[in-house]
Amino acid sequence: MSIKDIITVPNETLKKISEPIEKVGVNEKKLVKDLFETMYNSNGIGLAAVQVGILKRVIVIDVSTKEGEKKPISFINPVIKNISDETSTYEEGCLSIPDTFIEIERPKICEVDYIDLDGRKKNLRCNGLLSTCIQHEINHLDGKLIIDHLSKLKRDLIIKKISKIRRNPSRIIV
Ligand code: NI
């Protein structure tokens, strides 16, 4: 297992559409392990493969809130089947967009078809935080980010701010 570097905006890879997995094998299992390790290391609750630069339709999620109690779920080729009319709103952040939180309204309940790590077809009804999280991650697989919910002006400002921070040579993160 290894912790991968998470790519951030304005990296163009984040806008690309990820490819479906044809068969779940050793490489896919390793990718899922790496994604979990990378996600936990950054204190995230979800991560898509594209965020470590791999354009495959794989996401990992753990929305458990209790300390020391992990509930990891991995989704391969996830597809949203049904959504509720009722919505919920969260202030969403993203590991690929540092220090940015955007209020986003999404369907409160969604049903997701996916393949698990053993290659079996699964269906999961997601509610509340899990529903929002999986929709956020599936957006990543389609090259869509939370800043795409904003006007172009606001989006450009955020990207400019992040690029400036990263270019500043006197700022270091160790
Ligand atoms: Ni994200």
Backbone and ligand atoms as CSV (ligand in chain L), in Angstrom:
chain,resi,resn,atom,element,x,y,z
A,1,MET,N,N,0.848,-1.199,0.000
A,1,MET,CA,C,0.000,0.000,0.000
A,1,MET,C,C,0.877,1.240,0.000
A,2,SER,N,N,0.351,2.290,-0.595
A,2,SER,CA,C,1.117,3.529,-0.554
A,2,SER,C,C,0.212,4.745,-0.641
A,3,ILE,N,N,0.679,5.818,-0.017
A,3,ILE,CA,C,-0.056,7.075,-0.067
A,3,ILE,C,C,0.326,7.801,-1.346
A,4,LYS,N,N,-0.680,8.190,-2.114
A,4,LYS,CA,C,-0.444,8.868,-3.396
A,4,LYS,C,C,-0.560,10.387,-3.223
A,5,ASP,N,N,0.051,11.113,-4.161
A,5,ASP,CA,C,-0.128,12.571,-4.176
A,5,ASP,C,C,-1.498,12.898,-4.746
A,6,ILE,N,N,-2.207,13.805,-4.079
A,6,ILE,CA,C,-3.519,14.239,-4.571
A,6,ILE,C,C,-3.322,15.461,-5.467
A,7,ILE,N,N,-3.860,15.388,-6.686
A,7,ILE,CA,C,-3.712,16.519,-7.599
A,7,ILE,C,C,-4.780,17.570,-7.276
A,8,THR,N,N,-4.437,18.830,-7.526
A,8,THR,CA,C,-5.347,19.930,-7.194
A,8,THR,C,C,-5.577,20.817,-8.424
A,9,VAL,N,N,-6.647,21.620,-8.345
A,9,VAL,CA,C,-6.908,22.567,-9.434
A,9,VAL,C,C,-5.727,23.544,-9.541
A,10,PRO,N,N,-5.351,24.006,-10.706
A,10,PRO,CA,C,-6.009,23.854,-12.004
A,10,PRO,C,C,-5.509,22.671,-12.849
A,11,ASN,N,N,-5.084,21.568,-12.243
A,11,ASN,CA,C,-4.635,20.400,-13.013
A,11,ASN,C,C,-5.750,19.921,-13.964
A,12,GLU,N,N,-5.426,19.883,-15.247
A,12,GLU,CA,C,-6.428,19.589,-16.283
A,12,GLU,C,C,-6.989,18.169,-16.201
A,13,THR,N,N,-6.217,17.257,-15.580
A,13,THR,CA,C,-6.685,15.865,-15.462
A,13,THR,C,C,-8.022,15.799,-14.716
A,14,LEU,N,N,-8.221,16.729,-13.773
A,14,LEU,CA,C,-9.454,16.728,-12.974
A,14,LEU,C,C,-10.701,16.964,-13.822
A,15,LYS,N,N,-10.516,17.506,-15.040
A,15,LYS,CA,C,-11.663,17.788,-15.915
A,15,LYS,C,C,-11.966,16.625,-16.854
A,16,LYS,N,N,-11.113,15.601,-16.825
A,16,LYS,CA,C,-11.284,14.488,-17.770
A,16,LYS,C,C,-12.286,13.456,-17.274
A,17,ILE,N,N,-12.842,12.696,-18.228
A,17,ILE,CA,C,-13.821,11.666,-17.876
A,17,ILE,C,C,-13.090,10.336,-17.669
A,18,SER,N,N,-13.375,9.684,-16.550
A,18,SER,CA,C,-12.700,8.427,-16.221
A,18,SER,C,C,-13.309,7.245,-16.973
A,19,GLU,N,N,-12.470,6.253,-17.230
A,19,GLU,CA,C,-12.880,5.063,-17.986
A,19,GLU,C,C,-13.403,3.966,-17.054
A,20,PRO,N,N,-14.422,3.213,-17.510
A,20,PRO,CA,C,-14.918,2.098,-16.692
A,20,PRO,C,C,-13.862,1.000,-16.533
A,21,ILE,N,N,-13.967,0.257,-15.418
A,21,ILE,CA,C,-13.104,-0.905,-15.176
A,21,ILE,C,C,-13.742,-2.101,-15.880
A,22,GLU,N,N,-12.939,-2.870,-16.611
A,22,GLU,CA,C,-13.503,-4.026,-17.304
A,22,GLU,C,C,-13.530,-5.267,-16.423
A,23,LYS,N,N,-12.459,-5.441,-15.648
A,23,LYS,CA,C,-12.380,-6.607,-14.787
A,23,LYS,C,C,-11.662,-6.226,-13.493
A,24,VAL,N,N,-12.219,-6.703,-12.364
A,24,VAL,CA,C,-11.591,-6.375,-11.087
A,24,VAL,C,C,-10.469,-7.377,-10.809
A,25,GLY,N,N,-9.241,-6.913,-10.867
A,25,GLY,CA,C,-8.093,-7.790,-10.649
A,25,GLY,C,C,-7.173,-7.237,-9.579
A,26,VAL,N,N,-5.960,-7.738,-9.567
A,26,VAL,CA,C,-4.973,-7.352,-8.550
A,26,VAL,C,C,-4.716,-5.843,-8.556
A,27,ASN,N,N,-4.587,-5.268,-9.762
A,27,ASN,CA,C,-4.285,-3.834,-9.863
A,27,ASN,C,C,-5.394,-2.972,-9.286
A,28,GLU,N,N,-6.641,-3.380,-9.559
A,28,GLU,CA,C,-7.790,-2.622,-9.061
A,28,GLU,C,C,-7.847,-2.705,-7.529
A,29,LYS,N,N,-7.555,-3.910,-6.995
A,29,LYS,CA,C,-7.568,-4.071,-5.535
A,29,LYS,C,C,-6.495,-3.211,-4.876
A,30,LYS,N,N,-5.329,-3.144,-5.512
A,30,LYS,CA,C,-4.245,-2.317,-4.982
A,30,LYS,C,C,-4.627,-0.840,-5.063
A,31,LEU,N,N,-5.251,-0.460,-6.176
A,31,LEU,CA,C,-5.683,0.933,-6.346
A,31,LEU,C,C,-6.646,1.337,-5.229
A,32,VAL,N,N,-7.612,0.462,-4.921
A,32,VAL,CA,C,-8.585,0.750,-3.859
A,32,VAL,C,C,-7.870,0.907,-2.510
A,33,LYS,N,N,-6.926,0.024,-2.212
A,33,LYS,CA,C,-6.174,0.123,-0.950
A,33,LYS,C,C,-5.416,1.446,-0.872
A,34,ASP,N,N,-4.766,1.798,-1.976
A,34,ASP,CA,C,-4.006,3.059,-2.017
A,34,ASP,C,C,-4.927,4.264,-1.835
A,35,LEU,N,N,-6.101,4.195,-2.471
A,35,LEU,CA,C,-7.053,5.315,-2.357
A,35,LEU,C,C,-7.514,5.485,-0.911
A,36,PHE,N,N,-7.822,4.351,-0.243
A,36,PHE,CA,C,-8.234,4.444,1.167
A,36,PHE,C,C,-7.109,5.036,2.019
A,37,GLU,N,N,-5.894,4.551,1.807
A,37,GLU,CA,C,-4.778,5.036,2.610
A,37,GLU,C,C,-4.553,6.534,2.393
A,38,THR,N,N,-4.659,6.947,1.133
A,38,THR,CA,C,-4.473,8.360,0.786
A,38,THR,C,C,-5.587,9.213,1.388
A,39,MET,N,N,-6.825,8.694,1.309
A,39,MET,CA,C,-7.989,9.423,1.840
A,39,MET,C,C,-7.890,9.589,3.358
A,40,TYR,N,N,-7.611,8.481,4.065
A,40,TYR,CA,C,-7.504,8.556,5.529
A,40,TYR,C,C,-6.356,9.480,5.938
A,41,ASN,N,N,-5.267,9.418,5.201
A,41,ASN,CA,C,-4.099,10.247,5.498
A,41,ASN,C,C,-4.411,11.741,5.392
A,42,SER,N,N,-5.376,12.081,4.517
A,42,SER,CA,C,-5.747,13.494,4.329
A,42,SER,C,C,-7.017,13.856,5.089
A,43,ASN,N,N,-7.514,12.930,5.917
A,43,ASN,CA,C,-8.757,13.146,6.666
A,43,ASN,C,C,-9.955,13.457,5.782
A,44,GLY,N,N,-9.994,12.842,4.606
A,44,GLY,CA,C,-11.148,13.012,3.718
A,44,GLY,C,C,-12.181,11.934,4.002
A,45,ILE,N,N,-13.402,12.125,3.493
A,45,ILE,CA,C,-14.434,11.088,3.638
A,45,ILE,C,C,-14.738,10.426,2.297
A,46,GLY,N,N,-14.099,10.910,1.233
A,46,GLY,CA,C,-14.282,10.295,-0.083
A,46,GLY,C,C,-13.125,10.663,-0.989
A,47,LEU,N,N,-12.827,9.769,-1.936
A,47,LEU,CA,C,-11.749,10.064,-2.889
A,47,LEU,C,C,-12.008,9.291,-4.177
A,48,ALA,N,N,-11.793,9.952,-5.301
A,48,ALA,CA,C,-11.942,9.304,-6.606
A,48,ALA,C,C,-10.552,9.078,-7.199
A,49,ALA,N,N,-10.416,8.008,-7.993
A,49,ALA,CA,C,-9.100,7.650,-8.559
A,49,ALA,C,C,-8.493,8.808,-9.357
A,50,VAL,N,N,-9.344,9.572,-10.040
A,50,VAL,CA,C,-8.836,10.697,-10.848
A,50,VAL,C,C,-8.066,11.693,-9.991
A,51,GLN,N,N,-8.391,11.764,-8.698
A,51,GLN,CA,C,-7.718,12.718,-7.818
A,51,GLN,C,C,-6.271,12.331,-7.511
A,52,VAL,N,N,-5.909,11.075,-7.819
A,52,VAL,CA,C,-4.495,10.705,-7.743
A,52,VAL,C,C,-3.956,10.495,-9.169
A,53,GLY,N,N,-4.684,11.051,-10.140
A,53,GLY,CA,C,-4.217,11.060,-11.526
A,53,GLY,C,C,-4.526,9.805,-12.317
A,54,ILE,N,N,-5.375,8.925,-11.762
A,54,ILE,CA,C,-5.714,7.679,-12.472
A,54,ILE,C,C,-7.151,7.759,-12.979
A,55,LEU,N,N,-7.295,7.741,-14.308
A,55,LEU,CA,C,-8.618,7.968,-14.917
A,55,LEU,C,C,-9.434,6.680,-15.023
A,56,LYS,N,N,-9.731,6.105,-13.862
A,56,LYS,CA,C,-10.551,4.887,-13.787
A,56,LYS,C,C,-11.760,5.181,-12.905
A,57,ARG,N,N,-12.888,4.497,-13.221
A,57,ARG,CA,C,-14.113,4.779,-12.460
A,57,ARG,C,C,-14.125,3.990,-11.143
A,58,VAL,N,N,-13.318,4.475,-10.215
A,58,VAL,CA,C,-13.189,3.853,-8.897
A,58,VAL,C,C,-13.272,4.956,-7.844
A,59,ILE,N,N,-14.132,4.744,-6.827
A,59,ILE,CA,C,-14.159,5.697,-5.725
A,59,ILE,C,C,-14.174,4.966,-4.386
A,60,VAL,N,N,-13.671,5.632,-3.372
A,60,VAL,CA,C,-13.723,5.076,-2.017
A,60,VAL,C,C,-14.377,6.109,-1.101
A,61,ILE,N,N,-15.138,5.595,-0.137
A,61,ILE,CA,C,-15.876,6.468,0.778
A,61,ILE,C,C,-15.851,5.866,2.177
A,62,ASP,N,N,-15.741,6.730,3.180
A,62,ASP,CA,C,-15.968,6.319,4.562
A,62,ASP,C,C,-16.570,7.510,5.302
A,63,VAL,N,N,-17.868,7.447,5.523
A,63,VAL,CA,C,-18.546,8.569,6.188
A,63,VAL,C,C,-18.798,8.292,7.672
A,64,SER,N,N,-18.134,7.252,8.205
A,64,SER,CA,C,-18.327,6.950,9.626
A,64,SER,C,C,-17.818,8.110,10.470
A,65,THR,N,N,-18.538,8.411,11.541
A,65,THR,CA,C,-18.183,9.578,12.347
A,65,THR,C,C,-17.535,9.204,13.677
A,66,LYS,N,N,-17.795,7.974,14.123
A,66,LYS,CA,C,-17.232,7.577,15.420
A,66,LYS,C,C,-15.728,7.347,15.328
A,67,GLU,N,N,-15.041,7.882,16.313
A,67,GLU,CA,C,-13.588,7.728,16.385
A,67,GLU,C,C,-13.215,6.237,16.429
A,68,GLY,N,N,-12.280,5.840,15.609
A,68,GLY,CA,C,-11.786,4.471,15.648
A,68,GLY,C,C,-12.695,3.437,15.004
A,69,GLU,N,N,-13.799,3.896,14.436
A,69,GLU,CA,C,-14.698,2.930,13.804
A,69,GLU,C,C,-14.762,3.192,12.297
A,70,LYS,N,N,-14.015,2.410,11.548
A,70,LYS,CA,C,-13.968,2.643,10.104
A,70,LYS,C,C,-15.063,1.868,9.375
A,71,LYS,N,N,-15.678,2.518,8.379
A,71,LYS,CA,C,-16.655,1.825,7.542
A,71,LYS,C,C,-16.342,2.089,6.067
A,72,PRO,N,N,-15.252,1.498,5.591
A,72,PRO,CA,C,-14.854,1.775,4.210
A,72,PRO,C,C,-15.768,1.082,3.187
A,73,ILE,N,N,-16.150,1.826,2.162
A,73,ILE,CA,C,-16.892,1.218,1.044
A,73,ILE,C,C,-16.202,1.655,-0.251
A,74,SER,N,N,-15.943,0.674,-1.129
A,74,SER,CA,C,-15.366,1.025,-2.426
A,74,SER,C,C,-16.386,0.756,-3.521
A,75,PHE,N,N,-16.419,1.631,-4.490
A,75,PHE,CA,C,-17.382,1.526,-5.593
A,75,PHE,C,C,-16.628,1.493,-6.912
A,76,ILE,N,N,-16.876,0.460,-7.706
A,76,ILE,CA,C,-16.282,0.376,-9.037
A,76,ILE,C,C,-17.408,0.567,-10.057
A,77,ASN,N,N,-17.163,1.401,-11.049
A,77,ASN,CA,C,-18.173,1.759,-12.068
A,77,ASN,C,C,-19.518,2.164,-11.454
A,78,PRO,N,N,-19.538,3.066,-10.473
A,78,PRO,CA,C,-20.818,3.434,-9.860
A,78,PRO,C,C,-21.707,4.232,-10.808
A,79,VAL,N,N,-23.013,3.916,-10.757
A,79,VAL,CA,C,-23.998,4.635,-11.580
A,79,VAL,C,C,-25.196,4.961,-10.690
A,80,ILE,N,N,-25.626,6.209,-10.704
A,80,ILE,CA,C,-26.800,6.597,-9.921
A,80,ILE,C,C,-28.061,6.197,-10.682
A,81,LYS,N,N,-28.915,5.419,-10.000
A,81,LYS,CA,C,-30.128,4.916,-10.645
A,81,LYS,C,C,-31.333,5.791,-10.353
A,82,ASN,N,N,-31.617,5.981,-9.077
A,82,ASN,CA,C,-32.783,6.777,-8.701
A,82,ASN,C,C,-32.370,7.878,-7.745
A,83,ILE,N,N,-33.052,9.013,-7.863
A,83,ILE,CA,C,-32.803,10.101,-6.915
A,83,ILE,C,C,-34.126,10.581,-6.341
A,84,SER,N,N,-34.073,11.105,-5.115
A,84,SER,CA,C,-35.286,11.623,-4.480
A,84,SER,C,C,-35.519,13.074,-4.898
A,85,ASP,N,N,-36.791,13.505,-4.827
A,85,ASP,CA,C,-37.091,14.924,-5.063
A,85,ASP,C,C,-36.589,15.750,-3.884
A,86,GLU,N,N,-36.683,15.139,-2.697
A,86,GLU,CA,C,-36.223,15.837,-1.499
A,86,GLU,C,C,-34.710,16.043,-1.585
A,87,THR,N,N,-34.253,17.192,-1.131
A,87,THR,CA,C,-32.825,17.482,-1.232
A,87,THR,C,C,-32.215,17.715,0.151
A,88,SER,N,N,-30.891,17.689,0.211
A,88,SER,CA,C,-30.197,18.139,1.415
A,88,SER,C,C,-29.029,19.015,0.980
A,89,THR,N,N,-28.632,19.898,1.860
A,89,THR,CA,C,-27.567,20.846,1.523
A,89,THR,C,C,-26.423,20.717,2.524
A,90,TYR,N,N,-25.232,20.579,1.982
A,90,TYR,CA,C,-24.032,20.532,2.819
A,90,TYR,C,C,-23.038,21.572,2.315
A,91,GLU,N,N,-22.170,22.022,3.193
A,91,GLU,CA,C,-21.036,22.828,2.762
A,91,GLU,C,C,-19.952,21.841,2.374
A,92,GLU,N,N,-19.688,21.725,1.084
A,92,GLU,CA,C,-18.759,20.698,0.603
A,92,GLU,C,C,-17.361,21.252,0.371
A,93,GLY,N,N,-16.387,20.480,0.803
A,93,GLY,CA,C,-15.003,20.768,0.480
A,93,GLY,C,C,-14.512,19.675,-0.447
A,94,CYS,N,N,-13.275,19.790,-0.924
A,94,CYS,CA,C,-12.732,18.786,-1.832
A,94,CYS,C,C,-11.220,18.747,-1.660
A,95,LEU,N,N,-10.659,17.537,-1.562
A,95,LEU,CA,C,-9.210,17.417,-1.366
A,95,LEU,C,C,-8.428,17.999,-2.550
A,96,SER,N,N,-9.089,18.163,-3.701
A,96,SER,CA,C,-8.415,18.722,-4.874
A,96,SER,C,C,-8.578,20.239,-4.980
A,97,ILE,N,N,-9.330,20.829,-4.022
A,97,ILE,CA,C,-9.533,22.285,-4.028
A,97,ILE,C,C,-9.300,22.798,-2.601
A,98,PRO,N,N,-8.042,23.049,-2.243
A,98,PRO,CA,C,-7.716,23.374,-0.850
A,98,PRO,C,C,-8.477,24.587,-0.307
A,99,ASP,N,N,-8.840,24.527,0.976
A,99,ASP,CA,C,-9.407,25.666,1.714
A,99,ASP,C,C,-10.638,26.291,1.068
A,100,THR,N,N,-11.450,25.492,0.428
A,100,THR,CA,C,-12.637,26.029,-0.243
A,100,THR,C,C,-13.860,25.217,0.155
A,101,PHE,N,N,-14.900,25.895,0.594
A,101,PHE,CA,C,-16.151,25.210,0.937
A,101,PHE,C,C,-17.306,25.875,0.210
A,102,ILE,N,N,-18.140,25.060,-0.420
A,102,ILE,CA,C,-19.242,25.593,-1.214
A,102,ILE,C,C,-20.530,24.876,-0.819
A,103,GLU,N,N,-21.567,25.668,-0.564
A,103,GLU,CA,C,-22.864,25.094,-0.201
A,103,GLU,C,C,-23.520,24.511,-1.458
A,104,ILE,N,N,-23.807,23.225,-1.420
A,104,ILE,CA,C,-24.394,22.578,-2.600
A,104,ILE,C,C,-25.622,21.760,-2.201
A,105,GLU,N,N,-26.712,21.957,-2.968
A,105,GLU,CA,C,-27.951,21.220,-2.742
A,105,GLU,C,C,-27.989,20.025,-3.696
A,106,ARG,N,N,-28.216,18.843,-3.128
A,106,ARG,CA,C,-28.264,17.626,-3.949
A,106,ARG,C,C,-29.427,16.762,-3.488
A,107,PRO,N,N,-29.853,15.778,-4.305
A,107,PRO,CA,C,-30.899,14.847,-3.866
A,107,PRO,C,C,-30.517,14.179,-2.543
A,108,LYS,N,N,-31.494,14.123,-1.615
A,108,LYS,CA,C,-31.212,13.594,-0.276
A,108,LYS,C,C,-30.952,12.086,-0.299
A,109,ILE,N,N,-31.680,11.403,-1.193
A,109,ILE,CA,C,-31.526,9.949,-1.283
A,109,ILE,C,C,-31.173,9.583,-2.724
A,110,CYS,N,N,-30.235,8.666,-2.885
A,110,CYS,CA,C,-29.966,8.161,-4.233
A,110,CYS,C,C,-29.657,6.667,-4.152
A,111,GLU,N,N,-29.947,5.985,-5.243
A,111,GLU,CA,C,-29.674,4.556,-5.326
A,111,GLU,C,C,-28.537,4.363,-6.311
A,112,VAL,N,N,-27.535,3.593,-5.904
A,112,VAL,CA,C,-26.339,3.453,-6.746
A,112,VAL,C,C,-26.096,1.992,-7.112
A,113,ASP,N,N,-25.930,1.732,-8.399
A,113,ASP,CA,C,-25.468,0.420,-8.862
A,113,ASP,C,C,-23.953,0.493,-8.974
A,114,TYR,N,N,-23.265,-0.562,-8.557
A,114,TYR,CA,C,-21.812,-0.562,-8.672
A,114,TYR,C,C,-21.295,-1.993,-8.612
A,115,ILE,N,N,-19.997,-2.139,-8.799
A,115,ILE,CA,C,-19.336,-3.441,-8.688
A,115,ILE,C,C,-18.463,-3.387,-7.437
A,116,ASP,N,N,-18.485,-4.439,-6.643
A,116,ASP,CA,C,-17.626,-4.440,-5.454
A,116,ASP,C,C,-16.256,-5.051,-5.760
A,117,LEU,N,N,-15.402,-5.126,-4.737
A,117,LEU,CA,C,-14.020,-5.578,-4.949
A,117,LEU,C,C,-13.916,-7.040,-5.367
A,118,ASP,N,N,-15.013,-7.811,-5.139
A,118,ASP,CA,C,-15.018,-9.202,-5.585
A,118,ASP,C,C,-15.638,-9.342,-6.980
A,119,GLY,N,N,-15.930,-8.202,-7.597
A,119,GLY,CA,C,-16.487,-8.228,-8.945
A,119,GLY,C,C,-17.986,-8.483,-8.996
A,120,ARG,N,N,-18.637,-8.404,-7.814
A,120,ARG,CA,C,-20.085,-8.647,-7.775
A,120,ARG,C,C,-20.886,-7.370,-7.981
A,121,LYS,N,N,-22.026,-7.506,-8.676
A,121,LYS,CA,C,-22.917,-6.359,-8.873
A,121,LYS,C,C,-23.637,-6.059,-7.571
A,122,LYS,N,N,-23.645,-4.798,-7.187
A,122,LYS,CA,C,-24.285,-4.390,-5.940
A,122,LYS,C,C,-25.186,-3.191,-6.176
A,123,ASN,N,N,-26.097,-2.987,-5.224
A,123,ASN,CA,C,-26.965,-1.821,-5.262
A,123,ASN,C,C,-27.055,-1.276,-3.848
A,124,LEU,N,N,-26.895,0.018,-3.707
A,124,LEU,CA,C,-26.930,0.607,-2.365
A,124,LEU,C,C,-27.810,1.848,-2.361
A,125,ARG,N,N,-28.684,1.909,-1.339
A,125,ARG,CA,C,-29.526,3.087,-1.160
A,125,ARG,C,C,-28.779,4.013,-0.213
A,126,CYS,N,N,-28.476,5.211,-0.689
A,126,CYS,CA,C,-27.659,6.140,0.090
A,126,CYS,C,C,-28.503,7.309,0.550
A,127,ASN,N,N,-28.310,7.699,1.800
A,127,ASN,CA,C,-29.114,8.748,2.406
A,127,ASN,C,C,-28.199,9.801,3.040
A,128,GLY,N,N,-28.634,11.049,3.024
A,128,GLY,CA,C,-27.924,12.109,3.745
A,128,GLY,C,C,-26.484,12.295,3.303
A,129,LEU,N,N,-25.562,12.268,4.287
A,129,LEU,CA,C,-24.150,12.529,3.990
A,129,LEU,C,C,-23.575,11.558,2.957
A,130,LEU,N,N,-23.936,10.275,3.078
A,130,LEU,CA,C,-23.430,9.284,2.120
A,130,LEU,C,C,-23.922,9.597,0.701
A,131,SER,N,N,-25.181,10.013,0.599
A,131,SER,CA,C,-25.760,10.363,-0.703
A,131,SER,C,C,-25.013,11.543,-1.327
A,132,THR,N,N,-24.789,12.581,-0.531
A,132,THR,CA,C,-24.055,13.756,-1.020
A,132,THR,C,C,-22.637,13.371,-1.424
A,133,CYS,N,N,-21.989,12.566,-0.572
A,133,CYS,CA,C,-20.600,12.196,-0.814
A,133,CYS,C,C,-20.453,11.392,-2.116
A,134,ILE,N,N,-21.350,10.428,-2.312
A,134,ILE,CA,C,-21.214,9.601,-3.518
A,134,ILE,C,C,-21.525,10.414,-4.781
A,135,GLN,N,N,-22.453,11.342,-4.681
A,135,GLN,CA,C,-22.726,12.201,-5.843
A,135,GLN,C,C,-21.530,13.098,-6.157
A,136,HIS,N,N,-20.893,13.626,-5.109
A,136,HIS,CA,C,-19.680,14.442,-5.269
A,136,HIS,C,C,-18.587,13.624,-5.978
A,137,GLU,N,N,-18.397,12.368,-5.521
A,137,GLU,CA,C,-17.322,11.530,-6.091
A,137,GLU,C,C,-17.645,11.101,-7.529
A,138,ILE,N,N,-18.903,10.779,-7.807
A,138,ILE,CA,C,-19.266,10.396,-9.175
A,138,ILE,C,C,-19.101,11.601,-10.110
A,139,ASN,N,N,-19.377,12.798,-9.609
A,139,ASN,CA,C,-19.095,14.012,-10.391
A,139,ASN,C,C,-17.616,14.040,-10.795
A,140,HIS,N,N,-16.714,13.667,-9.859
A,140,HIS,CA,C,-15.275,13.630,-10.178
A,140,HIS,C,C,-15.005,12.718,-11.377
A,141,LEU,N,N,-15.688,11.564,-11.408
A,141,LEU,CA,C,-15.460,10.600,-12.501
A,141,LEU,C,C,-15.889,11.181,-13.849
A,142,ASP,N,N,-16.786,12.175,-13.795
A,142,ASP,CA,C,-17.245,12.826,-15.019
A,142,ASP,C,C,-16.580,14.189,-15.227
A,143,GLY,N,N,-15.498,14.420,-14.501
A,143,GLY,CA,C,-14.724,15.649,-14.688
A,143,GLY,C,C,-15.369,16.894,-14.116
A,144,LYS,N,N,-16.312,16.685,-13.188
A,144,LYS,CA,C,-17.029,17.834,-12.633
A,144,LYS,C,C,-16.634,18.082,-11.176
A,145,LEU,N,N,-16.353,19.341,-10.866
A,145,LEU,CA,C,-15.906,19.714,-9.521
A,145,LEU,C,C,-16.933,20.615,-8.840
A,146,ILE,N,N,-16.799,20.752,-7.504
A,146,ILE,CA,C,-17.765,21.599,-6.772
A,146,ILE,C,C,-17.716,23.044,-7.259
A,147,ILE,N,N,-16.559,23.511,-7.730
A,147,ILE,CA,C,-16.488,24.903,-8.210
A,147,ILE,C,C,-17.263,25.090,-9.512
A,148,ASP,N,N,-17.623,23.996,-10.183
A,148,ASP,CA,C,-18.452,24.103,-11.392
A,148,ASP,C,C,-19.888,24.497,-11.061
A,149,HIS,N,N,-20.243,24.447,-9.769
A,149,HIS,CA,C,-21.568,24.913,-9.352
A,149,HIS,C,C,-21.592,26.442,-9.229
A,150,LEU,N,N,-20.439,27.078,-9.338
A,150,LEU,CA,C,-20.359,28.540,-9.191
A,150,LEU,C,C,-20.337,29.217,-10.551
A,151,SER,N,N,-20.470,30.549,-10.540
A,151,SER,CA,C,-20.325,31.324,-11.778
A,151,SER,C,C,-18.859,31.252,-12.206
A,152,LYS,N,N,-18.600,31.526,-13.484
A,152,LYS,CA,C,-17.239,31.450,-13.993
A,152,LYS,C,C,-16.333,32.435,-13.249
A,153,LEU,N,N,-16.877,33.602,-12.943
A,153,LEU,CA,C,-16.106,34.640,-12.253
A,153,LEU,C,C,-15.609,34.152,-10.891
A,154,LYS,N,N,-16.541,33.594,-10.099
A,154,LYS,CA,C,-16.167,33.097,-8.775
A,154,LYS,C,C,-15.189,31.928,-8.882
A,155,ARG,N,N,-15.450,31.062,-9.869
A,155,ARG,CA,C,-14.598,29.880,-10.077
A,155,ARG,C,C,-13.163,30.309,-10.393
A,156,ASP,N,N,-13.028,31.271,-11.314
A,156,ASP,CA,C,-11.702,31.749,-11.709
A,156,ASP,C,C,-10.962,32.378,-10.528
A,157,LEU,N,N,-11.715,33.103,-9.677
A,157,LEU,CA,C,-11.099,33.731,-8.504
A,157,LEU,C,C,-10.501,32.692,-7.568
A,158,ILE,N,N,-11.258,31.603,-7.337
A,158,ILE,CA,C,-10.790,30.539,-6.442
A,158,ILE,C,C,-9.538,29.872,-7.014
A,159,ILE,N,N,-9.567,29.576,-8.312
A,159,ILE,CA,C,-8.423,28.914,-8.952
A,159,ILE,C,C,-7.182,29.822,-8.899
A,160,LYS,N,N,-7.420,31.115,-9.120
A,160,LYS,CA,C,-6.321,32.083,-9.085
A,160,LYS,C,C,-5.695,32.123,-7.689
A,161,LYS,N,N,-6.572,32.144,-6.672
A,161,LYS,CA,C,-6.096,32.204,-5.287
A,161,LYS,C,C,-5.256,30.960,-4.956
A,162,ILE,N,N,-5.762,29.771,-5.362
A,162,ILE,CA,C,-5.054,28.519,-5.075
A,162,ILE,C,C,-3.722,28.477,-5.836
A,163,SER,N,N,-3.719,28.913,-7.090
A,163,SER,CA,C,-2.489,28.898,-7.889
A,163,SER,C,C,-1.452,29.821,-7.268
A,164,LYS,N,N,-1.899,30.972,-6.760
A,164,LYS,CA,C,-0.994,31.946,-6.152
A,164,LYS,C,C,-0.339,31.360,-4.902
A,165,ILE,N,N,-1.151,30.721,-4.073
A,165,ILE,CA,C,-0.631,30.111,-2.843
A,165,ILE,C,C,0.443,29.081,-3.193
A,166,ARG,N,N,0.162,28.281,-4.236
A,166,ARG,CA,C,1.091,27.202,-4.576
A,166,ARG,C,C,2.371,27.732,-5.212
A,167,ARG,N,N,2.271,28.911,-5.864
A,167,ARG,CA,C,3.459,29.468,-6.521
A,167,ARG,C,C,4.371,30.220,-5.557
A,168,ASN,N,N,3.829,30.614,-4.404
A,168,ASN,CA,C,4.603,31.413,-3.464
A,168,ASN,C,C,5.759,30.601,-2.887
A,169,PRO,N,N,7.002,30.913,-3.286
A,169,PRO,CA,C,8.140,30.067,-2.878
A,169,PRO,C,C,8.503,30.216,-1.406
A,170,SER,N,N,8.003,31.293,-0.763
A,170,SER,CA,C,8.342,31.449,0.658
A,170,SER,C,C,7.410,30.651,1.563
A,171,ARG,N,N,6.346,30.120,0.956
A,171,ARG,CA,C,5.436,29.283,1.738
A,171,ARG,C,C,5.809,27.826,1.539
A,172,ILE,N,N,6.018,27.137,2.629
A,172,ILE,CA,C,6.337,25.712,2.481
A,172,ILE,C,C,5.394,24.876,3.333
A,173,ILE,N,N,5.132,23.699,2.851
A,173,ILE,CA,C,4.343,22.753,3.635
A,173,ILE,C,C,5.214,21.531,3.856
A,174,VAL,N,N,5.484,21.242,5.117
A,174,VAL,CA,C,6.393,20.106,5.382
A,174,VAL,C,C,5.695,19.012,6.180
L,1,NI,NI,NI,-13.724,16.111,-4.250
